[in-house]
Protein backbone atom coordinates (compact mmCIF):
# COMPACT_ATOMS: atom_id res chain seq x y z
CA UNK A 1 0.00 0.00 0.00
CA UNK A 2 1.30 3.44 -0.95
CA UNK A 3 0.37 6.81 0.56
CA UNK A 4 0.63 10.56 0.14
CA UNK A 5 0.37 13.42 2.63
CA UNK A 6 -2.77 15.59 2.66
CA UNK A 7 -3.83 18.33 5.10
CA UNK A 8 -5.71 16.88 8.06
CA UNK A 9 -8.62 19.30 7.65
CA UNK A 10 -8.82 19.04 3.86
CA UNK A 11 -12.05 18.08 2.15
CA UNK A 12 -11.25 14.78 0.47
CA UNK A 13 -14.13 15.20 -1.99
CA UNK A 14 -12.79 18.30 -3.70
CA UNK A 15 -12.13 17.26 -7.33
CA UNK A 16 -9.49 19.95 -7.86
CA UNK A 17 -7.60 18.80 -4.78
CA UNK A 18 -7.83 15.17 -5.92
CA UNK A 19 -6.38 16.09 -9.31
CA UNK A 20 -3.52 17.87 -7.52
CA UNK A 21 -2.61 14.54 -5.88
CA UNK A 22 -1.85 13.06 -9.31
CA UNK A 23 1.86 12.68 -10.12
CA UNK A 24 1.36 14.48 -13.45
CA UNK A 25 -1.28 15.94 -15.74
CA UNK A 26 -1.23 12.82 -17.92
CA UNK A 27 -2.50 10.77 -14.96
CA UNK A 28 -5.53 13.04 -14.59
CA UNK A 29 -6.32 12.69 -18.32
CA UNK A 30 -5.92 8.92 -18.08
CA UNK A 31 -8.17 8.78 -14.98
CA UNK A 32 -10.90 10.59 -16.91
CA UNK A 33 -10.53 8.07 -19.73
CA UNK A 34 -10.94 5.24 -17.21
CA UNK A 35 -14.19 6.77 -15.99
CA UNK A 36 -15.41 7.31 -19.54
CA UNK A 37 -14.66 3.70 -20.49
CA UNK A 38 -16.70 2.16 -17.71
CA UNK A 39 -15.15 2.97 -14.38
CA UNK A 40 -16.30 0.91 -11.44
CA UNK A 41 -18.70 -2.01 -11.32
CA UNK A 42 -19.11 -2.20 -7.56
CA UNK A 43 -17.79 -0.13 -4.68
CA UNK A 44 -17.49 -1.48 -1.15
CA UNK A 45 -16.19 -0.18 2.12
CA UNK A 46 -12.81 -1.64 3.07
CA UNK A 47 -12.68 -4.19 5.88
CA UNK A 48 -11.32 -1.61 8.34
CA UNK A 49 -14.25 0.73 7.59
CA UNK A 50 -11.97 3.65 6.67
CA UNK A 51 -11.84 3.47 2.90
CA UNK A 52 -13.32 2.22 -0.36
CA UNK A 53 -12.64 -0.89 -2.43
CA UNK A 54 -13.66 -1.55 -6.03
CA UNK A 55 -13.04 -3.44 -9.22
CA UNK A 56 -11.99 -0.99 -11.89
CA UNK A 57 -12.38 -1.50 -15.63
CA UNK A 58 -9.12 0.11 -16.74
CA UNK A 59 -7.93 1.01 -20.21
CA UNK A 60 -6.11 -2.30 -20.69
CA UNK A 61 -7.54 -4.62 -18.05
CA UNK A 62 -9.58 -5.09 -14.91
CA UNK A 63 -7.93 -4.15 -11.62
CA UNK A 64 -8.66 -4.10 -7.92
CA UNK A 65 -8.21 -0.66 -6.37
CA UNK A 66 -8.70 0.69 -2.86
CA UNK A 67 -8.24 4.06 -1.18
CA UNK A 68 -8.58 5.19 2.40
CA UNK A 69 -7.81 8.21 4.54
CA UNK A 70 -5.72 7.93 7.69
CA UNK A 71 -4.98 11.06 9.74
CA UNK A 72 -3.23 13.43 7.32
CA UNK A 73 -2.45 10.83 4.65
CA UNK A 74 -4.25 9.18 1.80
CA UNK A 75 -3.40 5.50 1.32
CA UNK A 76 -4.14 3.57 -1.83
CA UNK A 77 -3.46 0.21 -3.39
CA UNK A 78 -4.00 -1.07 -6.93
CA UNK A 79 -3.24 -4.37 -8.64
CA UNK A 80 -2.17 -2.61 -11.85
CA UNK A 81 1.55 -2.58 -12.77
CA UNK A 82 1.85 1.23 -12.99
CA UNK A 83 4.87 2.73 -11.18
CA UNK A 84 3.04 6.05 -10.70
CA UNK A 85 1.92 7.05 -7.22
CA UNK A 86 -1.02 7.29 -7.15
CA UNK A 87 -1.96 5.46 -10.35
CA UNK A 88 -4.75 6.57 -12.70
CA UNK A 89 -7.16 3.98 -11.26
CA UNK A 90 -6.82 5.34 -7.70
CA UNK A 91 -7.27 8.91 -8.99
CA UNK A 92 -10.30 7.75 -11.02
CA UNK A 93 -11.86 6.12 -7.95
CA UNK A 94 -11.51 9.28 -5.86
CA UNK A 95 -12.84 11.51 -8.66
CA UNK A 96 -15.82 9.19 -9.15
CA UNK A 97 -16.63 9.19 -5.41
CA UNK A 98 -16.26 12.99 -5.30
CA UNK A 99 -18.55 13.54 -8.28
CA UNK A 100 -21.03 10.83 -7.30
CA UNK A 101 -21.75 11.12 -3.54
CA UNK A 102 -24.49 8.50 -3.76
CA UNK A 103 -21.87 5.93 -4.81
CA UNK A 104 -19.98 6.23 -1.52
CA UNK A 105 -21.05 3.20 0.50
CA UNK A 106 -21.74 3.94 4.12
CA UNK A 107 -19.99 1.76 6.71
CA UNK A 108 -21.96 -1.44 7.10
CA UNK A 109 -22.76 -2.87 10.47
CA UNK A 110 -20.86 -6.08 11.08
CA UNK A 111 -22.73 -9.13 9.93
CA UNK A 112 -24.66 -10.54 12.83
CA UNK A 113 -22.74 -13.09 14.82
CA UNK A 114 -24.44 -16.49 14.95
CA UNK A 115 -25.98 -16.18 18.40
CA UNK A 116 -27.44 -19.65 18.89
CA UNK A 117 -25.45 -21.66 21.41
CA UNK A 118 -25.28 -24.61 19.05
CA UNK A 119 -23.77 -22.80 15.99
CA UNK A 120 -20.14 -23.10 17.05
CA UNK A 121 -20.38 -26.73 18.22
CA UNK A 122 -22.13 -27.70 14.98
CA UNK A 123 -19.52 -25.92 12.84
CA UNK A 124 -16.66 -27.47 14.79
CA UNK A 125 -18.37 -30.83 14.38
CA UNK A 126 -18.21 -30.36 10.59
CA UNK A 127 -14.54 -29.35 10.77
CA UNK A 128 -13.68 -32.27 13.07
CA UNK A 129 -15.39 -34.81 10.77
CA UNK A 130 -14.82 -33.49 7.24
CA UNK A 131 -15.74 -36.77 5.50
CA UNK A 132 -19.02 -37.29 7.38
CA UNK A 133 -22.02 -35.90 5.46
CA UNK A 134 -24.32 -36.43 8.41
CA UNK A 135 -22.86 -33.61 10.49
CA UNK A 136 -22.92 -31.33 7.42
CA UNK A 137 -26.59 -32.02 6.87
CA UNK A 138 -27.34 -31.30 10.54
CA UNK A 139 -25.52 -28.00 10.10
CA UNK A 140 -27.61 -27.34 6.94
CA UNK A 141 -30.78 -27.79 9.02
CA UNK A 142 -29.46 -25.16 11.45
CA UNK A 143 -28.83 -22.78 8.55
CA UNK A 144 -32.37 -23.34 7.27
CA UNK A 145 -33.78 -22.53 10.69
CA UNK A 146 -31.72 -19.35 10.98
CA UNK A 147 -32.43 -17.53 7.71
CA UNK A 148 -29.79 -18.93 5.33
CA UNK A 149 -31.81 -21.27 3.05
CA UNK A 150 -29.58 -20.97 -0.03
CA UNK A 151 -26.46 -21.80 1.93
CA UNK A 152 -28.26 -24.76 3.50
CA UNK A 153 -29.46 -25.94 0.07
CA UNK A 154 -25.92 -25.73 -1.34
CA UNK A 155 -24.63 -27.98 1.46
CA UNK A 156 -27.30 -30.58 0.70
CA UNK A 157 -26.90 -30.41 -3.10
CA UNK A 158 -23.11 -30.68 -3.08
CA UNK A 159 -23.12 -33.47 -0.49
CA UNK A 160 -25.52 -35.45 -2.69
CA UNK A 161 -23.54 -34.67 -5.85
CA UNK A 162 -20.37 -35.99 -4.22
CA UNK A 163 -21.86 -39.48 -4.01
CA UNK A 164 -20.79 -41.87 -6.74
CA UNK A 165 -24.10 -43.79 -7.07
CA UNK A 166 -26.21 -41.00 -8.61
CA UNK A 167 -28.25 -41.70 -11.71
CA UNK A 168 -27.59 -39.51 -14.75
CA UNK A 169 -30.93 -37.69 -14.56
CA UNK A 170 -30.50 -36.85 -10.90
CA UNK A 171 -26.93 -35.72 -11.56
CA UNK A 172 -28.12 -33.22 -14.18
CA UNK A 173 -30.83 -31.93 -11.85
CA UNK A 174 -28.31 -31.39 -9.07
CA UNK A 175 -25.84 -29.70 -11.43
CA UNK A 176 -28.53 -27.23 -12.56
CA UNK A 177 -29.56 -26.51 -8.98
CA UNK A 178 -25.94 -26.13 -7.89
CA UNK A 179 -25.32 -23.61 -10.68
CA UNK A 180 -28.36 -21.56 -9.60
CA UNK A 181 -27.35 -21.63 -5.94
CA UNK A 182 -23.76 -20.77 -6.78
CA UNK A 183 -24.84 -17.62 -8.61
CA UNK A 184 -27.21 -16.64 -5.78
CA UNK A 185 -24.62 -17.16 -3.07
CA UNK A 186 -21.90 -15.29 -4.97
CA UNK A 187 -24.08 -12.22 -4.64
CA UNK A 188 -24.45 -12.82 -0.90
CA UNK A 189 -20.78 -13.31 -0.05
CA UNK A 190 -19.67 -10.27 -2.05
CA UNK A 191 -16.49 -9.73 -4.10
CA UNK A 192 -13.42 -11.90 -3.67
CA UNK A 193 -10.18 -9.85 -3.85
CA UNK A 194 -7.39 -10.41 -6.35
CA UNK A 195 -5.06 -13.21 -5.33
CA UNK A 196 -7.90 -15.23 -3.78
CA UNK A 197 -9.89 -17.85 -5.74
CA UNK A 198 -13.04 -19.20 -4.09
CA UNK A 199 -14.83 -22.41 -5.07
CA UNK A 200 -17.48 -24.41 -3.18
CA UNK A 201 -16.97 -27.96 -1.93
CA UNK A 202 -19.78 -29.72 -0.08
CA UNK A 203 -21.31 -26.40 0.89
CA UNK A 204 -18.20 -24.57 2.11
CA UNK A 205 -15.62 -22.31 0.47
CA UNK A 206 -12.30 -23.78 -0.60
CA UNK A 207 -10.01 -20.76 -0.94
CA UNK A 208 -6.85 -20.83 -3.06
CA UNK A 209 -4.25 -18.17 -2.28
CA UNK A 210 -1.75 -16.78 -4.78
CA UNK A 211 1.64 -15.54 -3.58
CA UNK A 212 0.71 -11.89 -4.28
CA UNK A 213 -2.49 -11.88 -2.20
CA UNK A 214 -2.69 -8.99 0.29
CA UNK A 215 -4.36 -9.61 3.66
CA UNK A 216 -4.32 -6.11 5.14
CA UNK A 217 -7.83 -4.98 6.22
CA UNK A 218 -7.35 -1.63 4.47
CA UNK A 219 -7.12 -3.36 1.09
CA UNK A 220 -9.92 -5.94 1.52
CA UNK A 221 -13.64 -5.46 0.84
CA UNK A 222 -15.70 -5.16 4.01
CA UNK A 223 -17.51 -8.49 3.70
CA UNK A 224 -14.41 -10.63 3.20
CA UNK A 225 -13.47 -11.10 6.90
CA UNK A 226 -17.05 -12.18 7.64
CA UNK A 227 -16.59 -15.24 5.43
CA UNK A 228 -14.07 -16.58 7.95
CA UNK A 229 -15.85 -15.40 11.07
CA UNK A 230 -19.19 -16.90 10.03
CA UNK A 231 -17.78 -20.25 8.98
CA UNK A 232 -18.07 -19.99 5.21
CA UNK A 233 -14.41 -20.90 4.58
CA UNK A 234 -13.43 -24.49 5.31
CA UNK A 235 -10.01 -24.74 3.67
CA UNK A 236 -7.26 -22.35 2.57
CA UNK A 237 -4.68 -23.58 0.09
CA UNK A 238 -1.47 -21.71 -0.68
CA UNK A 239 -0.84 -22.43 -4.35
CA UNK A 240 2.72 -21.05 -4.53
CA UNK A 241 5.89 -21.42 -2.53
CA UNK A 242 5.87 -19.73 0.86
CA UNK A 243 8.07 -20.01 3.93
CA UNK A 244 6.04 -18.04 6.46
CA UNK A 245 2.49 -16.94 7.13
CA UNK A 246 1.64 -13.26 6.57
CA UNK A 247 0.90 -11.83 10.01
CA UNK A 248 -2.36 -10.23 8.85
CA UNK A 249 -3.55 -13.64 7.63
CA UNK A 250 -3.19 -15.46 10.95
CA UNK A 251 -6.54 -14.40 12.52
CA UNK A 252 -8.36 -15.59 9.39
CA UNK A 253 -6.52 -18.89 9.10
CA UNK A 254 -7.31 -19.80 12.70
CA UNK A 255 -11.02 -19.79 11.78
CA UNK A 256 -10.86 -22.46 9.05
CA UNK A 257 -10.63 -26.26 9.21
CA UNK A 258 -7.53 -26.76 7.09
CA UNK A 259 -4.57 -24.72 5.91
CA UNK A 260 -2.74 -26.45 3.07
CA UNK A 261 0.98 -25.76 2.48
CA UNK A 262 1.60 -28.92 0.45
CA UNK A 263 3.25 -26.92 -2.35
CA UNK A 264 5.76 -25.24 -0.04
CA UNK A 265 9.06 -26.15 1.59
CA UNK A 266 9.95 -25.31 5.18
CA UNK A 267 13.15 -25.59 7.19
CA UNK A 268 12.97 -26.87 10.77
CA UNK A 269 13.11 -23.31 12.12
CA UNK A 270 10.30 -22.29 9.77
CA UNK A 271 8.26 -25.25 11.02
CA UNK A 272 8.77 -24.00 14.58
CA UNK A 273 7.47 -20.59 13.50
CA UNK A 274 4.54 -22.17 11.64
CA UNK A 275 3.56 -24.23 14.68
CA UNK A 276 3.65 -21.07 16.80
CA UNK A 277 1.54 -19.09 14.32
CA UNK A 278 -1.09 -21.77 13.69
CA UNK A 279 -1.58 -23.94 16.77
CA UNK A 280 -3.90 -26.79 15.80
CA UNK A 281 -6.75 -27.50 18.22
CA UNK A 282 -6.11 -24.44 20.35
CA UNK A 283 -9.12 -23.30 22.42
CA UNK A 284 -10.97 -20.46 20.74
CA UNK A 285 -9.73 -21.44 17.28
CA UNK A 286 -11.32 -23.76 14.72
CA UNK A 287 -8.14 -24.87 12.95
CA UNK A 288 -7.98 -28.68 12.90
CA UNK A 289 -5.38 -29.48 10.24
CA UNK A 290 -2.20 -28.00 8.77
CA UNK A 291 -1.24 -29.99 5.68
CA UNK A 292 2.33 -30.17 4.45
CA UNK A 293 4.34 -32.41 2.18
CA UNK A 294 4.62 -35.90 3.66
CA UNK A 295 8.35 -35.49 4.24
CA UNK A 296 7.66 -32.39 6.38
CA UNK A 297 4.50 -33.49 8.19
CA UNK A 298 6.25 -35.50 10.93
CA UNK A 299 8.71 -32.70 11.54
CA UNK A 300 5.83 -30.24 11.87
CA UNK A 301 3.97 -32.53 14.30
CA UNK A 302 7.14 -32.68 16.39
CA UNK A 303 7.41 -28.88 16.32
CA UNK A 304 3.81 -28.60 17.56
CA UNK A 305 4.68 -30.84 20.49
CA UNK A 306 7.92 -28.97 21.19
CA UNK A 307 10.00 -32.04 20.37
CA UNK A 308 12.03 -30.62 17.49
CA UNK A 309 15.69 -29.72 17.92
CA UNK A 310 16.53 -26.92 15.52
CA UNK A 311 19.95 -25.88 14.34
CA UNK A 312 20.32 -22.24 13.26
CA UNK A 313 19.36 -22.49 9.57
CA UNK A 314 20.87 -20.71 6.59
CA UNK A 315 17.60 -18.94 5.79
CA UNK A 316 17.99 -16.81 8.91
CA UNK A 317 20.88 -15.02 7.22
CA UNK A 318 19.45 -12.55 4.72
CA UNK A 319 15.87 -13.75 4.08
CA UNK A 320 13.17 -11.34 5.27
CA UNK A 321 10.09 -12.29 7.26
CA UNK A 322 6.95 -11.37 5.38
CA UNK A 323 4.62 -10.73 8.30
CA UNK A 324 6.11 -11.98 11.55
CA UNK A 325 4.03 -12.75 14.64
CA UNK A 326 4.97 -12.49 18.29
CA UNK A 327 4.22 -16.19 18.70
CA UNK A 328 6.85 -16.97 16.10
CA UNK A 329 9.38 -14.61 17.68
CA UNK A 330 8.79 -16.22 21.07
CA UNK A 331 9.24 -19.70 19.61
CA UNK A 332 12.54 -18.71 17.98
CA UNK A 333 13.74 -16.93 21.13
CA UNK A 334 12.89 -19.99 23.22
CA UNK A 335 15.15 -22.14 21.06
CA UNK A 336 17.88 -19.49 21.05
CA UNK A 337 17.62 -18.55 17.37
CA UNK A 338 16.46 -14.96 17.65
CA UNK A 339 20.06 -13.83 18.06
CA UNK A 340 20.78 -15.25 14.57
CA UNK A 341 17.76 -13.63 12.99
CA UNK A 342 18.18 -10.85 10.40
CA UNK A 343 15.74 -8.32 11.78
CA UNK A 344 14.13 -7.81 8.38
CA UNK A 345 10.36 -7.83 8.87
CA UNK A 346 8.89 -6.70 5.57
CA UNK A 347 5.24 -5.76 5.98
CA UNK A 348 4.68 -7.40 9.29
CA UNK A 349 5.92 -5.91 12.58
CA UNK A 350 3.36 -4.42 14.93
CA UNK A 351 3.55 -2.78 18.36
CA UNK A 352 3.45 -6.08 20.26
CA UNK A 353 6.27 -7.48 18.15
CA UNK A 354 8.29 -4.30 18.63
CA UNK A 355 7.81 -4.47 22.41
CA UNK A 356 9.03 -8.07 22.41
CA UNK A 357 12.12 -7.33 20.33
CA UNK A 358 12.91 -4.20 22.33
CA UNK A 359 13.15 -6.08 25.62
CA UNK A 360 14.47 -9.47 24.48
CA UNK A 361 18.13 -10.19 25.35
CA UNK A 362 18.22 -12.15 22.07
CA UNK A 363 18.14 -8.80 20.22
CA UNK A 364 21.61 -7.85 21.40
CA UNK A 365 23.36 -9.20 18.28
CA UNK A 366 21.15 -7.44 15.72
CA UNK A 367 22.85 -4.72 13.69
CA UNK A 368 19.76 -3.48 11.84
CA UNK A 369 15.98 -3.51 12.15
CA UNK A 370 14.05 -3.29 8.88
CA UNK A 371 10.28 -3.15 9.42
CA UNK A 372 8.66 -1.23 6.53
CA UNK A 373 4.97 -1.26 5.59
CA UNK A 374 3.80 -2.74 8.88
CA UNK A 375 1.46 -1.70 11.68
CA UNK A 376 3.90 0.02 14.01
CA UNK A 377 2.29 2.99 15.74
CA UNK A 378 3.75 5.54 18.13
CA UNK A 379 3.70 2.97 20.95
CA UNK A 380 5.85 0.50 19.00
CA UNK A 381 8.22 3.23 17.86
CA UNK A 382 8.61 4.42 21.46
CA UNK A 383 9.33 0.87 22.64
CA UNK A 384 12.13 0.55 20.09
CA UNK A 385 13.47 3.98 21.02
CA UNK A 386 13.71 2.92 24.69
CA UNK A 387 15.42 -0.39 23.96
CA UNK A 388 18.63 -0.94 25.91
CA UNK A 389 19.06 -4.48 24.59
CA UNK A 390 19.50 -3.52 20.92
CA UNK A 391 22.97 -2.18 21.59
CA UNK A 392 24.36 -2.84 18.09
CA UNK A 393 21.45 -1.70 15.89
CA UNK A 394 22.83 1.03 13.63
CA UNK A 395 20.09 1.13 10.96
CA UNK A 396 16.31 1.22 11.38
CA UNK A 397 13.64 1.29 8.64
CA UNK A 398 10.08 2.13 9.72
CA UNK A 399 8.82 3.44 6.36
CA UNK A 400 5.13 3.14 5.59
CA UNK A 401 4.04 2.63 9.20
CA UNK A 402 1.32 4.77 10.84
CA UNK A 403 3.80 6.64 13.04
CA UNK A 404 3.18 10.31 13.85
CA UNK A 405 5.67 13.04 14.71
CA UNK A 406 5.44 12.07 18.39
CA UNK A 407 6.34 8.47 17.60
CA UNK A 408 9.24 9.52 15.40
CA UNK A 409 10.59 11.74 18.17
CA UNK A 410 10.20 8.90 20.69
CA UNK A 411 12.10 6.55 18.37
CA UNK A 412 14.98 8.96 17.89
CA UNK A 413 15.15 10.44 21.38
CA UNK A 414 13.97 7.59 23.60
CA UNK A 415 17.32 7.04 25.27
CA UNK A 416 17.91 3.57 23.76
CA UNK A 417 19.49 2.27 20.53
CA UNK A 418 22.92 3.65 21.45
CA UNK A 419 24.54 2.68 18.12
CA UNK A 420 21.85 4.19 15.89
CA UNK A 421 23.30 6.01 12.86
CA UNK A 422 20.61 6.01 10.16
CA UNK A 423 16.83 5.77 9.98
CA UNK A 424 14.61 5.35 6.93
CA UNK A 425 11.23 6.97 7.54
CA UNK A 426 9.31 7.37 4.29
CA UNK A 427 5.53 7.86 4.29
CA UNK A 428 4.98 8.46 8.01
CA UNK A 429 2.13 10.49 9.47
CA UNK A 430 4.33 13.53 9.98
CA UNK A 431 4.76 16.86 8.20
CA UNK A 432 8.14 17.90 6.76
CA UNK A 433 8.61 20.58 9.44
CA UNK A 434 8.05 17.85 12.04
CA UNK A 435 10.82 15.83 10.39
CA UNK A 436 13.25 18.64 11.22
CA UNK A 437 12.03 18.95 14.80
CA UNK A 438 12.28 15.20 15.45
CA UNK A 439 15.85 14.98 14.17
CA UNK A 440 17.01 18.08 16.02
CA UNK A 441 15.29 16.96 19.25
CA UNK A 442 16.90 13.52 19.01
CA UNK A 443 20.08 14.75 20.67
CA UNK A 444 22.07 12.49 18.33
CA UNK A 445 24.84 14.20 16.36
CA UNK A 446 25.59 12.72 12.94
CA UNK A 447 22.32 10.77 12.91
CA UNK A 448 20.94 10.66 9.35
CA UNK A 449 17.20 10.19 8.71
CA UNK A 450 15.79 9.60 5.23
CA UNK A 451 12.27 10.84 4.54
CA UNK A 452 9.95 10.91 1.52
CA UNK A 453 11.57 11.18 -1.93
CA UNK A 454 14.98 10.49 -0.42
CA UNK A 455 15.17 13.72 1.62
CA UNK A 456 18.02 13.25 4.10
CA UNK A 457 18.05 15.17 7.38
CA UNK A 458 20.90 15.01 9.85
CA UNK A 459 21.94 16.80 13.01
CA UNK A 460 25.54 17.97 13.37
CA UNK A 461 27.78 19.84 15.76
CA UNK A 462 29.31 23.05 14.37
CA UNK A 463 31.66 25.69 15.74
CA UNK A 464 28.63 27.87 16.56
CA UNK A 465 26.60 25.02 18.05
CA UNK A 466 23.80 22.77 16.83
CA UNK A 467 23.42 22.41 13.06
CA UNK A 468 21.03 20.67 10.67
CA UNK A 469 21.85 19.39 7.18
CA UNK A 470 19.20 18.56 4.59
CA UNK A 471 19.81 16.91 1.20
CA UNK A 472 16.71 16.82 -1.01
CA UNK A 473 18.23 15.44 -4.26
CA UNK A 474 16.49 18.04 -6.40
CA UNK A 475 13.04 17.54 -4.88
CA UNK A 476 10.75 20.26 -3.60
CA UNK A 477 9.89 19.87 0.08
CA UNK A 478 6.77 21.99 0.60
CA UNK A 479 6.12 22.99 4.17
CA UNK A 480 9.61 22.17 5.43
CA UNK A 481 9.77 25.37 7.52
CA UNK A 482 6.03 26.07 7.88
CA UNK A 483 5.64 25.52 11.61
CA UNK A 484 9.18 24.73 12.61
CA UNK A 485 9.64 28.33 13.72
CA UNK A 486 6.93 27.83 16.36
CA UNK A 487 8.92 25.13 18.13
CA UNK A 488 11.60 25.69 20.73
CA UNK A 489 13.79 23.50 18.53
CA UNK A 490 14.34 26.20 15.91
CA UNK A 491 15.81 28.57 18.48
CA UNK A 492 18.59 26.08 19.26
CA UNK A 493 19.82 25.74 15.66
CA UNK A 494 22.97 27.70 14.84
CA UNK A 495 23.76 26.37 11.34
CA UNK A 496 21.51 25.33 8.46
CA UNK A 497 22.86 23.53 5.38
CA UNK A 498 20.60 22.75 2.42
CA UNK A 499 21.78 20.82 -0.63
CA UNK A 500 20.10 20.18 -3.97
CA UNK A 501 16.80 21.82 -3.09
CA UNK A 502 14.15 23.07 -5.45
CA UNK A 503 12.88 26.27 -3.85
CA UNK A 504 9.99 28.61 -4.26
CA UNK A 505 10.60 32.22 -3.14
CA UNK A 506 8.16 31.73 -0.24
CA UNK A 507 10.38 28.93 1.08
CA UNK A 508 13.31 31.35 1.40
CA UNK A 509 11.10 33.89 3.12
CA UNK A 510 10.03 31.29 5.72
CA UNK A 511 13.59 30.09 6.15
CA UNK A 512 14.81 33.60 6.88
CA UNK A 513 12.06 34.08 9.46
CA UNK A 514 12.55 30.67 11.10
CA UNK A 515 16.19 30.63 12.17
CA UNK A 516 18.57 33.07 13.73
CA UNK A 517 21.21 33.66 14.61
CA UNK A 518 22.41 30.88 12.31
CA UNK A 519 24.96 30.30 9.58
CA UNK A 520 23.44 29.34 6.24
CA UNK A 521 24.65 27.12 3.39
CA UNK A 522 22.53 26.59 0.26
CA UNK A 523 24.42 24.78 -2.49
CA UNK A 524 23.53 23.07 -5.78
CA UNK A 525 19.96 24.29 -5.45
CA UNK A 526 19.30 26.33 -8.62
CA UNK A 527 19.00 29.42 -6.43
CA UNK A 528 18.11 32.35 -8.70
CA UNK A 529 17.63 36.08 -8.23
CA UNK A 530 13.94 35.71 -7.40
CA UNK A 531 14.87 33.40 -4.53
CA UNK A 532 17.64 35.62 -3.18
CA UNK A 533 15.43 38.71 -2.86
CA UNK A 534 13.25 37.38 0.03
CA UNK A 535 16.30 35.77 1.63
CA UNK A 536 18.23 39.05 1.57
CA UNK A 537 15.24 40.84 3.10
CA UNK A 538 15.42 38.52 6.14
CA UNK A 539 19.16 38.34 6.65
CA UNK A 540 18.96 40.82 9.50
CA UNK A 541 16.85 38.24 11.36
CA UNK A 542 19.00 35.28 10.32
CA UNK A 543 22.27 37.08 11.28
CA UNK A 544 24.70 34.55 9.74
CA UNK A 545 28.45 34.65 10.28
CA UNK A 546 28.98 32.22 7.40
CA UNK A 547 26.85 32.54 4.25
CA UNK A 548 27.59 29.99 1.52
CA UNK A 549 25.41 30.29 -1.62
CA UNK A 550 27.85 28.68 -4.05
CA UNK A 551 26.98 26.45 -7.02
CA UNK A 552 23.69 28.18 -7.80
CA UNK A 553 22.40 30.58 -10.49
CA UNK A 554 22.58 33.93 -8.69
CA UNK A 555 23.04 36.83 -11.10
CA UNK A 556 23.55 40.56 -10.90
CA UNK A 557 20.18 41.33 -9.28
CA UNK A 558 20.74 38.72 -6.60
CA UNK A 559 24.22 40.06 -5.88
CA UNK A 560 22.84 43.57 -5.56
CA UNK A 561 20.13 42.36 -3.14
CA UNK A 562 22.70 40.67 -0.94
CA UNK A 563 25.05 43.67 -1.03
CA UNK A 564 22.24 46.00 0.02
CA UNK A 565 21.02 43.87 2.95
CA UNK A 566 21.83 45.20 6.44
CA UNK A 567 21.84 41.57 7.53
CA UNK A 568 25.28 41.21 5.92
CA UNK A 569 26.80 43.25 8.75
CA UNK A 570 27.68 40.17 10.82
CA UNK A 571 28.94 38.00 7.95
CA UNK A 572 32.58 36.97 8.39
CA UNK A 573 32.74 34.54 5.46
CA UNK A 574 30.79 34.88 2.20
CA UNK A 575 30.98 32.19 -0.51
CA UNK A 576 29.45 33.00 -3.91
CA UNK A 577 31.58 30.79 -6.13
CA UNK A 578 30.11 29.22 -9.27
CA UNK A 579 27.36 31.78 -9.73
CA UNK A 580 26.95 33.95 -12.89
CA UNK A 581 27.54 37.22 -11.01
CA UNK A 582 29.37 38.93 -13.91
CA UNK A 583 31.41 42.05 -13.42
CA UNK A 584 28.42 44.14 -12.33
CA UNK A 585 27.57 41.63 -9.60
CA UNK A 586 31.17 41.51 -8.43
CA UNK A 587 31.26 45.30 -8.16
CA UNK A 588 27.97 45.33 -6.24
CA UNK A 589 29.28 42.80 -3.71
CA UNK A 590 32.63 44.58 -3.33
CA UNK A 591 30.89 47.95 -2.87
CA UNK A 592 28.52 46.78 -0.12
CA UNK A 593 28.43 49.24 2.82
CA UNK A 594 27.45 46.42 5.20
CA UNK A 595 30.58 44.28 5.32
CA UNK A 596 31.55 45.43 8.80
CA UNK A 597 33.06 42.06 9.81
CA UNK A 598 33.82 40.36 6.50
CA UNK A 599 37.12 38.45 6.60
CA UNK A 600 36.88 36.07 3.64
CA UNK A 601 35.14 36.31 0.25
CA UNK A 602 35.16 33.42 -2.25
CA UNK A 603 34.38 34.30 -5.88
CA UNK A 604 35.62 31.32 -7.90
CA UNK A 605 34.17 31.06 -11.41
CA UNK A 606 31.61 33.84 -11.11
CA UNK A 607 30.79 34.18 -14.80
CA UNK A 608 33.78 36.03 -16.27
CA UNK A 609 35.82 32.91 -16.76
CA UNK A 610 39.05 32.12 -14.96
CA UNK A 611 40.56 35.51 -14.22
CA UNK A 612 44.37 35.94 -14.49
CA UNK A 613 46.24 37.06 -11.43
CA UNK A 614 46.18 40.70 -12.54
CA UNK A 615 43.00 41.87 -14.26
CA UNK A 616 40.95 45.05 -13.95
CA UNK A 617 38.11 43.02 -12.48
CA UNK A 618 40.24 41.55 -9.70
CA UNK A 619 41.87 44.88 -9.07
CA UNK A 620 38.48 46.61 -8.80
CA UNK A 621 37.21 44.04 -6.27
CA UNK A 622 40.37 44.26 -4.19
CA UNK A 623 40.35 48.05 -4.35
CA UNK A 624 36.75 48.30 -3.15
CA UNK A 625 37.14 45.88 -0.25
CA UNK A 626 39.00 46.57 3.02
CA UNK A 627 42.51 45.13 3.27
CA UNK A 628 41.43 42.72 6.01
CA UNK A 629 39.24 40.75 3.54
CA UNK A 630 40.93 37.73 1.93
CA UNK A 631 39.50 37.34 -1.56
CA UNK A 632 39.67 33.96 -3.33
CA UNK A 633 39.11 33.98 -7.10
Secondary structure, DSSP 8 states (H G I E B T S, - for coil): -EEEE--TT--TT-HHHHHHHSSSHHHHHHHHHHHHHTEEEEEEEBTTSSEEEEEEE-SSSEEEEEEEEETTEEEEEESS---SSS-HHHHHHHHHHHH-GGGS-----------SHHHHHHHHHHHHTTT-HHHHHHHHHHHHHTT-HHHHHHHHHHHHHT-S---HHHHHHHHHHHHHHHHHHHHHH----TTEEEEEETTEEEEEE-TT----GGGSBTTHHHHHHTT-EEEEEE-S--SS--GGGHHHHTTSSEEE-TT----HHHHHHHHHHS-TT-TT----EEE--HHHHHHHHHHHTT-------GGGTT--BSS--HHHHHHHHHTT-GGG---BBTTT-BHHHHHHHHH-GGGGG--EEE-TTSB--HHHHHHHHH-SS-TT--EEE-TTS--BHHHHHHHHHSS--TT--EEE-TT-B--HHHHHHHHHHT--TT-EEE-GGG-EEEEEEETTEEEEEEE-TT---TTTTTTGGGSHHHHHEEEEEEES----HHHHHHHHHH--S-EEEEESS---HHHHHHHHHTHHHH--SEEE--SS---HHHHHHHHT-GGGGG-SEEE--SS--HHHHHHHHHT-TT-SS--EEE-TT-SS-S--SS-HHHHHHHHHS-TT-EEE-
